[in-house]
Amino acid sequence: MGKTFAPACYARRPVFIRRGCPVILQLALPSPLRRLFDYLPPLGCNPALLRPGVRLRVPFGRREVVGVLIRTQQHSEVPADKLRAALELLDHEPLLPDSVWQLALRTAQYYQHSLGDTLAWALPSLLRQGEAAQMPDQWIWQAAPEARADDPSLNRAPKQQAALRVLKQHPHGIQHTNLARFDLQKATLDNLQSKGLVSLTCHRHQSKPRPSQWLHAAELPLNSEQQTALHALSAGLGRFQPYLLAGVTGSGKTEVYLQLIHQVLRAGQQVLVLIPEINLGPQTLSRFTERFNARIAMLHSNLTDRERLDVWLKARAGELDIVIGTRSALFTPLAKPGLIVVDEEHDASYKQQEGLRYHARDLAVLRGRLENVPVLLGSATPSLESLHNAQQGRYAQLKLNQRAGHAQPPKLLRLDIKSRPLDGGLSQPLLGAMRDTLGKGQQVLVFLNRRGFAPTLLCSHCGWQAECSRCDARLTLHQRQQRLRCHHCDSQRRIPEACPKCQSTELLPIGVGTERSEERLLELFPDYPVLRIDRDSTRGKHSMQALFAQIQRGEPCILLGTQMLAKGHHFPQVTLVAILEADGGLFSADFRAAERMAQQIIQVAGRAGRDSQPGRVLIQSQLADHPLLVQLCESGYFAFAEQALHERRQAGLPPFSQMALLRAEANQPALAEQFLQQACTLAEGLCPSASVELLGPVPAPMAKRGGKHRAQLLLLSEQRAPLHQLLAPWLAQLESLPEGRKVRWSLDVDPIDTY
């Protein structure tokens, strides 16, 4: 039972079976195999219910899995005596609306991924396990009105007495699913129920009605640029059109979003808002709930499986007005879609880097076309791909060049540190500027995109450095945990007492991470709190919200953090931003490194001077006179982007070419390159012309990672069609190679990095 998946648009028609002709179900199963699997219908199943998009439980090897019906036919290449029957039909109608169904099919086709695995990404976990696609009834335990804990029947039942007291404290009752939270046991409640002291009642799900008034708070006045943008966006409602809203940091893009969303809500439609990372969720949700009297929900990986399914079902039923989520929320079905917003569209977090390697921004545009609704992409530093699409007329570009209100753009100043001593990574001019800013009662943001205490532990005698045994990378020193950690494979070990090479005890931390900077800033500025915001300091469930709440109080303090601080946050009292290391992207092997560095600098700089007080940005650099930094500071991001696009065109790199990357990793270094060499030979045979250029195979920039030896083969084409015409038959051949079973390999279409 193995048919290769050939993508197509499948109509959702009922199945009519000619007498004597068995129907064959072709299912997509949650498997990396790029093929469909043939089954017979479940015994006694109504053929009219067998429409593409319904789930069936089927035997698969020695286990049972849930698959999705893709199509039916009357013939199978599998011998009749080998065909197995599906066990159960789980749905009476397709799970996904046609637009999201087509989105999943085209996603699998474009990214050359297993259709079953693609549908698994599109569905909540509980649906993949066979849970019913409906809101569950709520069973509520309540104490009887006349029940008392000193009831004589409870004299010898202390657990029942305690349980009854808890229920009496909750007159509206406690959900059965929440019993463990209140330390209640069902057996105890059953005994109370048999005595007539408590009751268990079923509450059917009831949707909240749509509000009659949408606004909690009045809309803010718009400046002329915002009004022009909103007018253009309003005129495009009701039809597909991608818009690129390119506004400088603090220009009021969010206010434009909110006022446009208000119009969509008044039209009785729903809105999907994508954000790049979870840590932006609380701030985004707060702004939306403060503005709208609407049914709003968030979708992200921190929710429980049940919470994710409930949001998904409510959105599909039209019981939510606004859905906010990270990239996986893209596949959330909407009953009446009216608008898709992709905030910070340039962010690399929208690209999934494992499994189904899709880009949520690009698929959001495809979904907008399928739904026939506008798609709004917003950013202060748009990706070069989006700017190119705007220049080609594929996107309508709207610009906001001035900050909202009375705020002025911050001044970007380059600070040459190649001949200056540094104290905890901080130069004396920077320390002076920080003292001046804090003395005025304002806040300072210090940006250092490096976690830990120090990036290297070095022996001063023999030069030994602590390196990861599983990766081509150095171990980062985490002083507080007394650990050396690899930030690539997460392997850890204790800090050695002596050098393992020469036994010297003089081991020195080299370089500066956020932990080390925090330690030194606390010593230099003992009168001011230092708030470190990175992945290590915000692991607690509410730690990020607590830190942001302290920042929003407006008291003078120092914010120290990584890129978590760079995206979309509004800190009105920050007037000085310090960027400690700005040179990382100037000489990288990755052709996108300069673009990312420019975006990061501008995004971080945009946190300064967002209120009436002017802002300054000090950029420490060993290469302060580098042309890229000079252009960025003096002419701004869009001048840099024009120059970068010109260079990409000259080099024949994306967005002026199409790219795919075949990666392979193995326990032995030769195996990965041998497999890729065979893959290269097969590709040359399928594409003898020069329409697709093959570069490699070569070792990956990090040739060893997580104990695996890695190599890659790059495919480059001026046009999309020749590349994609090659990929499908090529991958079919790769799957049959014996060498392919000795390595782990994957294809990344439109890769955003080469690591």
N, C-alpha and C positions, 0 to 999 in steps of 0.2 A: 504494500500500500504506500506507494511513493510517487506522487506526481509532482513535478517541479511547478512551483507557483508562477503562473503567467498573469500579471496584473491586468485587470480589466474593470469596467464599470458593470456591476452586477445589478440587474433589476430585481426588485423585491416582489416577485410575483408568486402566487400560490402554485403549488406543484399539482399537475394533473397527470395521473398515471394511467397509461393504457393497460387494459386488462392483461394480466400475464407478464407484464414488464416490471421487474423490481426497480425501485428508485435507488440511486446511489447518492449518498450524502458526501460531499467533499468539505472537510472541516479543516480549519486552521487551529492548530494546537499550540499551547505555550511551549515552544521548542525552538532552538536556534536553527533547525533544519528549514531550508527555504523551499518547502513543498507543502502540498495539501495531503490529507489522509482520508482514504475512502472507508465509509461505514454504511451499514444498512440502517434503516430507521428503527427506532424503538418499537417493540411489540405493541400493536394496537394503537399506534400514533396516528392522529388525524393528518393526512397529507397536506391539507390546506394550511396547516400551521407551520410547515417547513419552509420558511422564507429566509433569505440571507440576513444574517444578523442575530438570529436566535441562538441561545446556548444549549448545548447538549452535554450530558455527562457520558463519557465513553471509557471503555477499557483501553489502556495503553501500556503494553507490556504486562507487568505484574501489578500495576497500580491503576487507579482511576483518575482521570483528569477532566477538566471542563474545556470544551472547545467551542468555537463559533462557526456556524454554518456559513460557508461562502457561496456555494452553488449546489445544484443537484443535476444529475445526469442519469442516463439509463445504461451506461456501459462503464466498466472498470477494467483497468489493466491487471488488477489483482484477481487471482483465481477465485471462483465463487466459493470454494470450500475454505478459503482463507479469510474471506470477509467476515468481520465481526459486527454484531448489531450494537448500536448505541443503547445505553442503559436507560436514559431518561431525558425527556424534553423539559428544559427548565423555564422557558419563556413562551408565552402565547403571541408575542409580537416582538419585532426587532428591538434590541436595547438602544441603539443609537439612531438619532435622526439621520436622514439621508446625507446631509451636508457633512456631519462628523464621520459617517461611514465612508464616504468618498475620500475624506481627508485621511483616514487611516489607510485606505487602499493606496492612495497616491504617495503617502509617506513611505510605506513599505517599498513601493516601486522606485521612488527617487533615491532613497538611501540604501537600496539593495539589501533590505533586511527581511528576516523571516516575518511573514504576515501574522502568524500566530503570536510571535513575540511582540509585534507592533500593536496588535489589539490588546495584549496584556498590559502594555504601557498605557493604553487609552482607557482601560477599565479599572475601577477601584479594586483593591485586593480582595474584598469579600465577594464581589461578583465573580472574580476569577476562581474563587473557591466554591461557587455554586449557591451563594446566598440569594434569597429572593430579592428581586429588583422592586421592592416596595417598602414604604416606610413601615417600620414594625409597630405593632400595638404596644402601648405602655401599660405595664402591670404595676399598680400602686398599692403599697401596704399602708393602711391607716388604722389608728386606734379607734375603737368604738367610743362614741361620745360619753357614755356612762362608765367606761372602763377606768379602773383605779389600780395603781401599783400595789396597794395594800389589800387587794382582793384576797379573801381567805383561800381561794384555790391556788394562790401563788406562794403560800407560806413556805413551802419547801422547794420552791423553784426560783432561786436567785437570778439565774440567767434570763428567765422569762420576765421577772420583775424589771431587770435592767433594760431589756429590750422594749418593754412597754413604756418605760420612762422616756426612752429615746423617741419612740413614735409620738408620744404625747407632746414632745417638744417641737414636732413638725406636724402641725394640724392639717397641712395640705398633703401629707403623706410622703413616703420615700419610694422611689422607683426600685423595682426588683433588681435591676442591673447595678444599682448603687449600694446594695446591702453591705458589701465588703468595706466600703468607705466609712460606714457607720459601725463597723464591727458587729454586724448582725448576721445571724445564721438562719437559713430557711427552716431547718428542723425546729428551731425555737419558735419561729413565727407560726409554723404549722400547729404547734401545740397551743399557742395562744388563740389561733383561729378556731380550733376544735372546742375551746372554752367560750367562744363568742366574744372575746375581748378585742380582736383585731379582724379586719376584713381585707381581702385582696380583690381589687376591681380592675377591670380593663378599660383603658382610655384610648379610644380610637384617635389616630392622627388627624388633626385638623389644621389646615394651612391658615396662616395669618392673612387677613385681607389686605389688598393693596391700599396704601394710605391715600387719603383725599388731598392732603397737603404735603408737598415733597420737601420743603425746606425747614430745617431747624433754625438755621442762621441765615441772615441776609447775605446776598452775594456781594463781593467786593467790587468797587468801581474799577473799570479797565482803562488802561491808557490806549492811545490811538493804535499802537501796534497790536495789542491784544484784541481790540475790537475788530480790526481788519482780519486777524486770524480766525476769530470766532465766527465772523460773518461768512468767511469762505468755507469753514467747516460746516456751519449750519446749512449752507446751500447744498452740501454734498450728502446730507442725511437721506437715507432711503435707497441708496445705490452704492455699488462697490467703487471705492476710490482710495488708494493709499495716499496718506499725507505724511510728510516729514516736517514736524514742528521743531525747527532748529532755533533754540533760544539760549542766550547766554545764561550762565548760572544766576539764579535770583530774578529772572525776567518774568516770572509768574506763569510758567507753563501749566502748573497744577491748577491755577485758577481758571485757565482756559479749559482744561479737562473738565473741571467741575461744572462749569456753566454749560458746556456742550452736553455733558451727561444729564444735566437737569432737563434739557430739551428732549433727550431720548426717553427719559422716564415719563415725561408728560405725554409722549406719544404711545405709552403703554408697552415699551420695549425694554429689553434687558441689556446690561453692559458687562463685558468681560474686560478686566484690567489686569495686565501682567506686570509683575515687578521682578527684578533680577534675583533678589535674595530674600531669605526669610527675615533677616534683621530689619529690613525696611517695612515689614508687615505691620507692626504695631503703630508706627507713625502714620502710614498710609490709611489704615483702618480708622485711626483716631480722626484724621482730617475728614474722611468721608462720613463718619457717624456724627461729627459735629455739624456738618453741613446738611446732611440729608436725613429726613424721616423716612427711611427706606429699609427694606429687608436686605441686609448686607451680610455676606459670609466670606471667610477666607479659606483657601485651600493650600496646604503646604505639608511637608513631610513630617512635621511635629504633631499632627493630628493623629488620633487613634484611627484604626481601620473603620470602626463604626461611625466616627465623626465624619471621615472623608466620604463614606457612602451616603450618609444623610445629606450632606451638602450637595453631592452629585445628584441625588434623586430630587431634591428640592429645586435645583437649577433646571433639571430636565422637565419638571412639572410646571415651571413658571412661578414657583413659590419664592424665588429670590429675585431681587431687582438688580443687584450688583454682586458680581463674583470677583474677588481679588485673589490672585494666586501667583505662584512661581511657575516655571516653564511647563510643568506637567498639567497645570490647570488649562492649558490650551485646548485639551481634548474634552473639556467639560461641556456636555450638551446643554443647549438653551432652548426654551420653548419659543421665545420671541426675540431673537437677537437683533440688536439695533446698532451696536458699536463695539469695536475692539480697540483697546488702548494698550500700547506697549511702551511703558515708561523706561527711560535709560536704555533705549534700543541698542546702543553701541556695546552694552555690557557682554563680556565673554561668558557670563554665567548662563545666558540663554542657550548656549550650545551644550548639549548633553555629551559627556566625554566617555561614557561606558555604555555597553549594550546598544540600544538604538541611538545612534549618534546624530540626532536631529537638531536643527536650530529653530527654537520656538519663534523667533522674530520672523523668519522666512515663512514658516508654516502659518503664522498668524495672517500674513498677507494672503496666502492660499486659502485659508479658511474664510477670510473676508470675501474673496471672490465667490466661493461656494455658497456663502450665506447671503451674498449680495448686500453687504453692509460696508460702511467705510472703516478703514483701519488707520489709526492715528499713532505714528511712531514719534516719540519725543526724546530729545537729548540736547544737552548743551555742547556735546562733542560727538556729533553723528559719526557712525562708522563710514569708512571710505566707500564701502559697498552701497550704503544708502545714499550718500551724496552723489555717487555715480548714477544711481537709478533716478535721482531727481534731475540730474543734468540731462539724462536721456529721455526725460518726459514720462517715465514709468510712475514716478511719484510726483505729487504736487507739493512743492516746497513752500513753507511759510516760515518767515524769520522774525524773531524777537531780538532786537539788537540792544535794547536798553533795559535796565533793571526796573522792576516794579516799584511804585511808590517813589520815595526820595533817595533810595539807595544808589550809590555810585559803584562802578566796577573797581575791584581792588587793584592796587599797583603791584606789578610783578617785578621784583628786584633780584638780580643774580648776585650771589655772594661767593667770590672766589676763595676757596679754602685750601688750595694746594700748598700754600706756604704758611698756613696758620695752625697753631696748636688747637686741638679739640679736647673738650672736657665732657666726657660721656657722649661724644658725637656732636657736641654743640660748640660753635665758635664764640669768641668773646663779643663780636658785634651782635650776634643773635641773642646772647644772654642779656646784653644791654637793652635790646628792643623788648625782650620779654619782661624785664623788670619795669620798664616804662609803661608797658601795656597793663600789667597787673596793678601797678600803682594807680592807674586811672580807674580801677574797678572793672576792667574788661577781662575777657577770656582769651586764652592762647590755645591754638591747636598745633600740636607737634606731630608731623606725619613721618613715620618710619615703617616701611613695609617689610619688616623683618621681625618675626616672633623670637622669643627666647632671650637669654642673657647675652650670648655671643655666638656668632655663626661658626666659630672654630676654636678648638682647644689645642694649643701648641706647646711642645716641649722646647724650652729655650736653649737646651744643650745640644740636642741632635736634630731638631727640626721636625720630629714626628708630629703628625696631626691625626686627630681622632676621625676616622673614616668609617662609613657604614660598610659592613661586610657584605651586604646584599645589594648595594647601589653604588654607582659611581658618584658619590656625594659625600660631603663632610657631615659629621654629626653636629647638631646644634646643642649648645650648652644651655640647660634650664637649671639655673642656680637654686631656685626655691625648692624644686623637687629633687635636687641633687641627682639629676639624670642627664645623660646624653641621648638625644632623640634624633631620628631621621625624619625629616618632614616630607619624605617621599614614600617610604614604606611603613613608617611609624614604628620601626624597631627601636628598642630602648636598651640602655645598660647603665650601670652605675658609673659615676665619675671615678676613674682610677686614682689610687693614692700616689702612684709613681708611674713614670713613663714605661710602657711595656717594652720599649726598644732598648733604652739605656739605663732604666731604673732611677732616673733623676726625679726629684719631687717638685721641681720648678716647672709646673704646668701653668701656662698663661692663657686666659681667655682673650682671643683676638677678634676685634670688630665689635660692633654694638648692635644689640637687639632691643626690643621694647622693654624687657625686664631690666636691663642694665641702664637704659635711659631713665626709666622710672626711678630706680634706686638713686641715681645721681641728681635727678630733678628734685626729689624729696629732700636731699641734703642742701641743694642750692636755694630752694624756695620753701623753707620749713613752714612759712605762714600761709601757704596756699595748698589746697588739696590737688593731688595729681591723680587723674582718672585715666587708668590704662584700659583701652578698649581693643582687644584682639581676641582671637579664637580661644586662647587659654583663659582669659579673665572673664569670659561671658558664657561659660559652659552651663552655669546654673539656669534654671527655667526662666526666672524673672530678672536675672542679673542685668541684661541689656536695658530693660525698661527702667530699672532702678538707677542705672548710671545716667540715662537720658533725662530722667526726671530731675536729677541733681543738676545737670547742665542747664535745663530749662528754667531753673530758679534764678539764673542770671548772676549769681555771685561769682567773683573772680576766681578762676581756677585754671589748671593746665590740663587740656585734653591730649592724651598721648595714645596714638593708635596706628593701626595698619589700614588697608584699603576699606575696612568696614566703616571707617569714618568718612570716606570720600564720596559716598553715593547718596545724593538726594536729601541729606539731613539739613534741617533748618536750625542753625544756632545763632540767634540774633545778637548775642553779646560777644561773639568771636570777632575780633578786629585784627588779629595777627595770626597768620598761618606760617609755620616753619616747615619746610620740606628738607629733611636732613640729607637724603641721598637721591639725587636726581639723574644720575649718570647710567643707571642700569640698562636702559634701552638703546644707548648710543652705538654700541658695537656688538649687539647680539647677532647670532646667526639666523634668527627668526626674522623674516622680512616684515612682520607685523609689529616688531618690538618698538620701533620708533613711534608708530601710531598709538600703541597702548601707553607708552610713556607720556606722550603729549596729552592724551585723554586723562590720564591719572593726574598730571600736574594741574590741568585746568579744572578738573572736578574738585580736587582738594583745595585749590585756590578759591574756588567758588564758595567755600564755607565762610570766607572772610567778608566783613562789611555788608551783611545782608539786611541790616536795619539802617537807621539814619546815620550811624557812625561810620566814617570811612575805614576801609580795610587795607592792610598791607600783606604781601606775600614775600617771604625771604626764601630763596632757593639756593641752598648750599650745593656747590658743585666743584669738582676737581677740574672741570672743563667748562668753565663759565663762559668762555668765548666761542664755544661750539656753535656753528651756524644754526643748527636746529633750535637750540635753547634761545639764541638771540632772536630768531624769527618768531618763536612762540611768545616770548615776553614782550617784544616790541610791536608785533603785527597781529597776534592773536591766533586762535586755533584754525580759523577758516583759511587764513593765508598759508599756514602750515599744510592744511589738507590739500589745497590746490597744488602745492609743490610736490606733496607726496603722491598725489594722483598722477601728476606728470611723470614722476620717476617710475611708478608702477607701469604706466603705459609703455615707457621706453624699455623696461625690462620684461614686458610680457607677463606680468604677474596679476593675480586677481585684484580688482574686479574686471580686468581686461583679458582674463583667461579663466578657464574652468579647471578645477584641480580635484584629484582624488588621491588618497594615501593608503597604500596597503602596508599594514604593520604585521610583524611576526615576532614572536618571542619563544625561546626554548631554553632548556636547561644547559645545552651545549651551544657555544657561539656559532659553530659551523652550520648547525641544523637550520637556524632561521634564515641565514643567507642562501643556503642551498635551496630551500623552498622558494624564496623570492626570486632566485635565478631561474628556476623552472617556471615560475609565474611570469617572469619577464619574457621568456622564450614563447610561452603560450600566447601572450598578448601580442607579440610581434607577428605571430602566425595569423591571428584574427584581424589584425589591423596593419597590413603591410605598407600602407601609405604613411606619410608623415603627419597625418591629421592629429595623432596623439603621440606626444613625446614621452618617452620612458626614461626616468632619471634614477639610476641605481641598479641593483640594490646596494645600499650603504648602511653602516651601523647608525643607529639612532643617535641624536645628539647626546642623550644619556644612554650609553650602550648597555649598561646593566642597571636594572631596577627591580627591586623586590626579589632578588635572587635569579632573575631571568635575563638572558642575553637577548638584546633587541636589535632589530634591523628594519629597514623600510624601503619601499619602492614608490616613487612619486610618479603620477600620471598627470600630464599637463596638455591642455588643448585650447586652441583659440576659440572654438565653438563648443557649446554644450552637447549638441546632438551627436557628433562622432564619439565623444567620451562615453555617453550613456548607451550608445549602441554597442560599444565594446563591453561594458561592464557585465550585463546579464549573462551572455554566453561564456564570458571569461570566468565568472564566479562559478558557473555550473561545472566547468572543467576543473577549477581549483578544488572544488568539493570532492572530486573523484581521485585526486592525487594521493597516493599512499604517503608521500612525505608530509601532506597536510595534516595527517593524524599524529605526527610527532611534534608538531608545533601548535601554538595557539596563535591564530591569525584573525585579523579583522580589517574591514574596509571602512574608511572614513571619507565620505563624500563631502566636499567643501570643508576641509579641515581648517580650523582656526589656529592651530599650532602644529609644529612638527615634532613635538616631544612624545 
